[in-house]
C-alpha cells in the first residue's frame, strides 16, 4: 500500500483548530484539490514547499518532483483576510521567488534562501549583526492573507502592541527595537526591557511621520483591520510593514516562527514552537478520543458580560483546542466579537463560562484585583442564570495577558484541566505558566507568580 495513503488515513482523524492546515493532493488522485493529510504549518515563508516549518533540501526535492509532474503542490488552509466568518483560502508556498510560475528558478531561489539564512542566523548568534550587510528579499503570507515581501537583514524594528513585543522578546531581539506603542510601555512589570524605548502611542492610529522619523527597517504589527491600515501607503516605501499574528486567529506560533525567520532568530523560535507543541499535542491527542465534549463560551469580563469572544479572537480558538464545543462560532458578526444574549445562552447547554479581561502583571494591589474579578464573576452568574455553567458553579476567569499572545498555551492548559479534570490530572496550568516565565521571560526571573496568581486566573485549580 502507498505510504502516503496510510499517512492520510492516520492523520485525517485529527481535528486541528485555529492553526494553519496543510492539504496535500496525492499524485494518484483524480483531482489535485482532494483533501489529504493534515499537519500544522507555522512558517508562512515562500520556499517552505512541503509546509513542515523548515526551508531545506526536502523542499527542493519536492519542488523538483512538482516540476517533473511527479507530485503536486502542498496547500495551506488559512483564514481569508482575518475576519469572524471562518472563511478560508488555500495558498501554496512553492513559488519562492514570486514571479507567478513554479519552475527551476524557484529551486535556485530556495537554495539562496537556505544559504543566506545560515549566514544571517550565524551573524545574529555571534553578535555580529551590525557588520552583516548582505541583503536578501524573502516573501511571506501575512495575517491578512496577503503575499508580502521583506528585505533582510532587519537591524532595527518597531514593535506595536504588547503581545507583539512579547514575541520579539522571546526571540531575543529586543535590542533591535527602536520604538514601540503605549500598551507595551504600560506594562513595565511584564515588559521592563521596553520601558525606555520611544513610545509612538496608539497602535491603532499611529502617526506616520513619527514612524518615518525612526528610520527603522521594519514595523511589526497585526491585522490591518485593527492596526493602522494606512501604513503600507504612507510609510511602506521606506520600511517593511510586517503584519503577523500575535493573537489573531490564535495563529501566534505562525507569527513567532515567521518573524523569527525574518530576524535570523530561528533557534529561539523553534524552541518556542517545540514548547507549545509539547502541550498542544498532549491535549489534542487526549481530547480526540472523547465520545462527547463539553460546551464553553468566553464572554468579555466587563459590564454584564454579554460581549463575546468569537472566531478569530484567540480565546475562542483556545477553548476549542482544549476540547470544548464553542457555540459562539455559530453567531454571525461583523468582527471577532459577537454579542451574546441571556436567552441565546439558555438554548446552548453551556457548561463552562470562561471570562476574559485585562488584569494581570500590572495590578499592584492584589486585594483590589480579587474584588474586581469577583464582581465580574458575580455579574456573569446573574447574566447567565439558568445555564449549567451557573448552576454548577463553573464560571471562571483568565486574564487576557495569558489568554492571547505567546503565553496562550498557559490558558490552554488551564481550560483543558478545568473541562476534563479526570483526563488531565497530570496537567497543571500554574506549572505551565511558571515554565513559560522561566523559558521566555528572562526579566521576570524573580517574579513571584504564586503570590499574584489571583490576578491572572480564578478557577478550581487556583482556589
C-alpha positions, 0 to 999 in steps of 0.5 A, a space after each residue: 500500500 502507498 505510504 502516503 495513503 496510510 499517512 492520510 488515513 492516520 492523520 485525517 482523524 485529527 481535528 486541528 483548530 485555529 492553526 494553519 492546515 496543510 492539504 496535500 493532493 496525492 499524485 494518484 488522485 483524480 483531482 489535485 484539490 482532494 483533501 489529504 493529510 493534515 499537519 500544522 504549518 507555522 512558517 508562512 515563508 515562500 520556499 517552505 514547499 512541503 509546509 513542515 516549518 523548515 526551508 531545506 533540501 526536502 523542499 527542493 526535492 519536492 519542488 523538483 518532483 512538482 516540476 517533473 509532474 511527479 507530485 503536486 503542490 502542498 496547500 495551506 488552509 488559512 483564514 481569508 483576510 482575518 475576519 469572524 466568518 471562518 472563511 478560508 483560502 488555500 495558498 501554496 508556498 512553492 513559488 519562492 521567488 514570486 514571479 507567478 510560475 513554479 519552475 527551476 528558478 524557484 529551486 535556485 531561489 530556495 537554495 539562496 534562501 537556505 544559504 543566506 539564512 545560515 549566514 544571517 542566523 550565524 551573524 545574529 548568534 555571534 553578535 555580529 549583526 551590525 557588520 552583516 550587510 548582505 541583503 536578501 528579499 524573502 516573501 511571506 503570507 501575512 495575517 491578512 492573507 496577503 503575499 508580502 515581501 521583506 528585505 533582510 537583514 532587519 537591524 532595527 524594528 518597531 514593535 506595536 502592541 504588547 503581545 507583539 513585543 512579547 514575541 520579539 522578546 522571546 526571540 531575543 531581539 529586543 535590542 533591535 527595537 527602536 520604538 514601540 506603542 503605549 500598551 507595551 510601555 504600560 506594562 513595565 512589570 511584564 515588559 521592563 526591557 521596553 520601558 525606555 524605548 520611544 513610545 509612538 502611542 496608539 497602535 491603532 492610529 499611529 502617526 506616520 511621520 513619527 514612524 518615518 522619523 525612526 528610520 527603522 527597517 521594519 514595523 511589526 504589527 497585526 491585522 490591518 483591520 485593527 492596526 493602522 491600515 494606512 501604513 503600507 501607503 504612507 510609510 511602506 516605501 521606506 520600511 517593511 510593514 510586517 503584519 503577523 499574528 500575535 493573537 489573531 486567529 490564535 495563529 501566534 506560533 505562525 507569527 513567532 516562527 515567521 518573524 523569527 525567520 525574518 530576524 535570523 532568530 530561528 533557534 529561539 523560535 523553534 524552541 518556542 514552537 517545540 514548547 507549545 507543541 509539547 502541550 498542544 499535542 498532549 491535549 489534542 491527542 487526549 481530547 480526540 478520543 472523547 465520545 462527547 465534549 463539553 460546551 464553553 463560551 468566553 464572554 468579555 469580563 466587563 459590564 454584564 458580560 454579554 460581549 463575546 469572544 468569537 472566531 478569530 479572537 484567540 480565546 475562542 480558538 483556545 477553548 476549542 483546542 482544549 476540547 470544548 464545543 464553542 457555540 459562539 462560532 455559530 453567531 454571525 458578526 461583523 468582527 471577532 466579537 459577537 454579542 451574546 444574549 441571556 436567552 441565546 445562552 439558555 438554548 446552548 447547554 453551556 457548561 463552562 463560562 470562561 471570562 476574559 479581561 485585562 488584569 494581570 502583571 500590572 495590578 499592584 494591589 492584589 486585594 483590589 484585583 480579587 474584588 474586581 474579578 469577583 464582581 465580574 464573576 458575580 455579574 456573569 452568574 446573574 447574566 447567565 442564570 439558568 445555564 449549567 455553567 451557573 448552576 454548577 458553579 463553573 464560571 471562571 476567569 483568565 486574564 487576557 495577558 495569558 489568554 492571547 499572545 505567546 503565553 496562550 498555551 498557559 490558558 490552554 492548559 488551564 481550560 483543558 484541566 478545568 473541562 476534563 479534570 479526570 483526563 488531565 490530572 497530570 496537567 497543571 496550568 500554574 506549572 505551565 505558566 511558571 515554565 513559560 516565565 522561566 523559558 521566555 521571560 528572562 526579566 521576570 526571573 524573580 517574579 513571584 507568580 504564586 503570590 499574584 496568581 489571583 490576578 491572572 486566573 480564578 478557577 478550581 485549580 487556583 482556589 
